[in-house]
Amino acid sequence: MSTTPHRHEAPPANKGLLALAGVLLAIPIVALMLVGTYAKDEPRVAGFPFFIWYQFLWVILCSALTYTAYRIVLKARPHVPMNTEGDAYEDSYGSLRDEPREDGTR
């Protein structure tokens, strides 16, 4: 009997969507690395200098971009459902791949 673990072959991922998710994750990194573009005092919003409220704005934008990238990755990488016990993968026809067949094979 083999001791190697069973590896399930998942459908291929959509590389274009994964690249888009990577770009969305890189936007806040690049934008905040360009400190010279926002290292200033004016314009003030509610008494806060531009530097402060601009960075706070990026907290909200980064959350939105991260969530969007997460949803895109979920769409790009197809999920193969498991049975209710969680010990076998279901195939596209609804039967279980790891469940023994009537003839005794898997």
ZADO-1210 file (C-alpha; in nm, 4 decimals, padded with zeros to 6 digits):
<atoms>
<atom x="00.0000" y="00.0000" z="00.0000" code="MET" pos="1"/>
<atom x="00.1325" y="00.3431" z="-00.0929" code="SER" pos="2"/>
<atom x="00.2138" y="00.5927" z="00.1804" code="THR" pos="3"/>
<atom x="00.2007" y="00.8965" z="-00.0476" code="THR" pos="4"/>
<atom x="-00.0974" y="01.1218" z="00.0255" code="PRO" pos="5"/>
<atom x="-00.3779" y="01.1470" z="-00.2270" code="HIS" pos="6"/>
<atom x="-00.3480" y="01.4676" z="-00.4266" code="ARG" pos="7"/>
<atom x="-00.6573" y="01.5986" z="-00.5975" code="HIS" pos="8"/>
<atom x="-00.6155" y="01.7557" z="-00.9387" code="GLU" pos="9"/>
<atom x="-00.7930" y="02.0912" z="-00.9249" code="ALA" pos="10"/>
<atom x="-00.8993" y="02.2689" z="-01.2416" code="PRO" pos="11"/>
<atom x="-00.6430" y="02.5217" z="-01.3684" code="PRO" pos="12"/>
<atom x="-00.6612" y="02.8748" z="-01.2327" code="ALA" pos="13"/>
<atom x="-00.7408" y="03.1730" z="-01.4531" code="ASN" pos="14"/>
<atom x="-00.4009" y="03.3437" z="-01.4669" code="LYS" pos="15"/>
<atom x="-00.5426" y="03.6695" z="-01.6021" code="GLY" pos="16"/>
<atom x="-00.7688" y="03.7107" z="-01.2995" code="LEU" pos="17"/>
<atom x="-00.4841" y="03.6211" z="-01.0644" code="LEU" pos="18"/>
<atom x="-00.2679" y="03.8886" z="-01.2290" code="ALA" pos="19"/>
<atom x="-00.5490" y="04.1408" z="-01.1830" code="LEU" pos="20"/>
<atom x="-00.5684" y="04.0513" z="-00.8126" code="ALA" pos="21"/>
<atom x="-00.1927" y="04.1038" z="-00.7849" code="GLY" pos="22"/>
<atom x="-00.2206" y="04.4469" z="-00.9456" code="VAL" pos="23"/>
<atom x="-00.4997" y="04.5434" z="-00.7053" code="LEU" pos="24"/>
<atom x="-00.2801" y="04.4416" z="-00.4113" code="LEU" pos="25"/>
<atom x="00.0177" y="04.6350" z="-00.5491" code="ALA" pos="26"/>
<atom x="-00.1702" y="04.9652" z="-00.5959" code="ILE" pos="27"/>
<atom x="-00.1663" y="05.0718" z="-00.2263" code="PRO" pos="28"/>
<atom x="00.1961" y="04.9633" z="-00.1861" code="ILE" pos="29"/>
<atom x="00.3115" y="05.1746" z="-00.4785" code="VAL" pos="30"/>
<atom x="00.0874" y="05.4702" z="-00.3893" code="ALA" pos="31"/>
<atom x="00.2142" y="05.4870" z="-00.0304" code="LEU" pos="32"/>
<atom x="00.5779" y="05.4452" z="-00.1326" code="MET" pos="33"/>
<atom x="00.5572" y="05.7727" z="-00.3270" code="LEU" pos="34"/>
<atom x="00.5824" y="05.9826" z="-00.0112" code="VAL" pos="35"/>
<atom x="00.6786" y="06.2978" z="-00.2009" code="GLY" pos="36"/>
<atom x="00.3321" y="06.3131" z="-00.3556" code="THR" pos="37"/>
<atom x="00.1538" y="06.3443" z="-00.0208" code="TYR" pos="38"/>
<atom x="00.4121" y="06.4850" z="00.2238" code="ALA" pos="39"/>
<atom x="00.2461" y="06.8235" z="00.2537" code="LYS" pos="40"/>
<atom x="00.0256" y="07.0201" z="00.4891" code="ASP" pos="41"/>
<atom x="-00.2417" y="07.1591" z="00.2564" code="GLU" pos="42"/>
<atom x="-00.5282" y="07.1012" z="00.1853" code="PRO" pos="43"/>
<atom x="-00.6620" y="07.0434" z="00.5359" code="ARG" pos="44"/>
<atom x="-00.9801" y="06.8453" z="00.5993" code="VAL" pos="45"/>
<atom x="-01.1516" y="06.8982" z="00.9368" code="ALA" pos="46"/>
<atom x="-00.8282" y="07.0463" z="01.0671" code="GLY" pos="47"/>
<atom x="-00.6164" y="06.7450" z="00.9680" code="PHE" pos="48"/>
<atom x="-00.3208" y="06.8025" z="00.7348" code="PRO" pos="49"/>
<atom x="-00.3224" y="06.6342" z="00.3946" code="PHE" pos="50"/>
<atom x="-00.0551" y="06.3840" z="00.5028" code="PHE" pos="51"/>
<atom x="-00.2774" y="06.2439" z="00.7799" code="ILE" pos="52"/>
<atom x="-00.6115" y="06.2219" z="00.6013" code="TRP" pos="53"/>
<atom x="-00.4527" y="06.0905" z="00.2815" code="TYR" pos="54"/>
<atom x="-00.3006" y="05.7983" z="00.4687" code="GLN" pos="55"/>
<atom x="-00.6277" y="05.7339" z="00.6506" code="PHE" pos="56"/>
<atom x="-00.8070" y="05.7348" z="00.3167" code="LEU" pos="57"/>
<atom x="-00.5667" y="05.4635" z="00.2014" code="TRP" pos="58"/>
<atom x="-00.6653" y="05.2473" z="00.4998" code="VAL" pos="59"/>
<atom x="-01.0189" y="05.2374" z="00.3621" code="ILE" pos="60"/>
<atom x="-00.9049" y="05.2012" z="-00.0006" code="LEU" pos="61"/>
<atom x="-00.6620" y="04.9220" z="00.0896" code="CYS" pos="62"/>
<atom x="-00.9392" y="04.7303" z="00.2653" code="SER" pos="63"/>
<atom x="-01.1628" y="04.7626" z="-00.0402" code="ALA" pos="64"/>
<atom x="-00.8847" y="04.6607" z="-00.2808" code="LEU" pos="65"/>
<atom x="-00.7849" y="04.3629" z="-00.0645" code="THR" pos="66"/>
<atom x="-01.1443" y="04.2392" z="-00.0455" code="TYR" pos="67"/>
<atom x="-01.1864" y="04.2822" z="-00.4211" code="THR" pos="68"/>
<atom x="-00.8641" y="04.0893" z="-00.4851" code="ALA" pos="69"/>
<atom x="-00.9844" y="03.8132" z="-00.2513" code="TYR" pos="70"/>
<atom x="-01.3127" y="03.7802" z="-00.4416" code="ARG" pos="71"/>
<atom x="-01.1251" y="03.7740" z="-00.7739" code="ILE" pos="72"/>
<atom x="-00.8926" y="03.4980" z="-00.6493" code="VAL" pos="73"/>
<atom x="-01.1932" y="03.2924" z="-00.5394" code="LEU" pos="74"/>
<atom x="-01.3370" y="03.3280" z="-00.8883" code="LYS" pos="75"/>
<atom x="-01.0025" y="03.2552" z="-01.0580" code="ALA" pos="76"/>
<atom x="-00.9363" y="02.9345" z="-00.8650" code="ARG" pos="77"/>
<atom x="-01.2310" y="02.6965" z="-00.9064" code="PRO" pos="78"/>
<atom x="-01.3361" y="02.5139" z="-00.5941" code="HIS" pos="79"/>
<atom x="-01.3872" y="02.1389" z="-00.5948" code="VAL" pos="80"/>
<atom x="-01.6468" y="02.0580" z="-00.3266" code="PRO" pos="81"/>
<atom x="-01.5978" y="01.7825" z="-00.0723" code="MET" pos="82"/>
<atom x="-01.8583" y="01.5448" z="00.0655" code="ASN" pos="83"/>
<atom x="-02.0292" y="01.6246" z="00.3953" code="THR" pos="84"/>
<atom x="-01.7736" y="01.4216" z="00.5936" code="GLU" pos="85"/>
<atom x="-01.4869" y="01.6140" z="00.4336" code="GLY" pos="86"/>
<atom x="-01.2872" y="01.3044" z="00.3427" code="ASP" pos="87"/>
<atom x="-01.3447" y="01.2847" z="-00.0344" code="ALA" pos="88"/>
<atom x="-01.3791" y="01.5217" z="-00.3285" code="TYR" pos="89"/>
<atom x="-01.6909" y="01.5256" z="-00.5423" code="GLU" pos="90"/>
<atom x="-01.6496" y="01.5216" z="-00.9188" code="ASP" pos="91"/>
<atom x="-01.8512" y="01.7303" z="-01.1630" code="SER" pos="92"/>
<atom x="-02.1213" y="01.4624" z="-01.1850" code="TYR" pos="93"/>
<atom x="-02.1980" y="01.4661" z="-00.8138" code="GLY" pos="94"/>
<atom x="-02.0507" y="01.1257" z="-00.7292" code="SER" pos="95"/>
<atom x="-01.7554" y="01.0945" z="-00.4949" code="LEU" pos="96"/>
<atom x="-01.4114" y="01.0327" z="-00.6442" code="ARG" pos="97"/>
<atom x="-01.2623" y="00.8636" z="-00.3380" code="ASP" pos="98"/>
<atom x="-01.5659" y="00.6486" z="-00.2634" code="GLU" pos="99"/>
<atom x="-01.5303" y="00.2851" z="-00.3711" code="PRO" pos="100"/>
<atom x="-01.7419" y="00.1889" z="-00.6693" code="ARG" pos="101"/>
<atom x="-01.9731" y="-00.1113" z="-00.6808" code="GLU" pos="102"/>
<atom x="-01.6976" y="-00.3176" z="-00.8493" code="ASP" pos="103"/>
<atom x="-01.4638" y="-00.2493" z="-00.5554" code="GLY" pos="104"/>
<atom x="-01.2332" y="-00.0023" z="-00.7340" code="THR" pos="105"/>
<atom x="-01.1863" y="00.3604" z="-00.6478" code="ARG" pos="106"/>
</atoms>
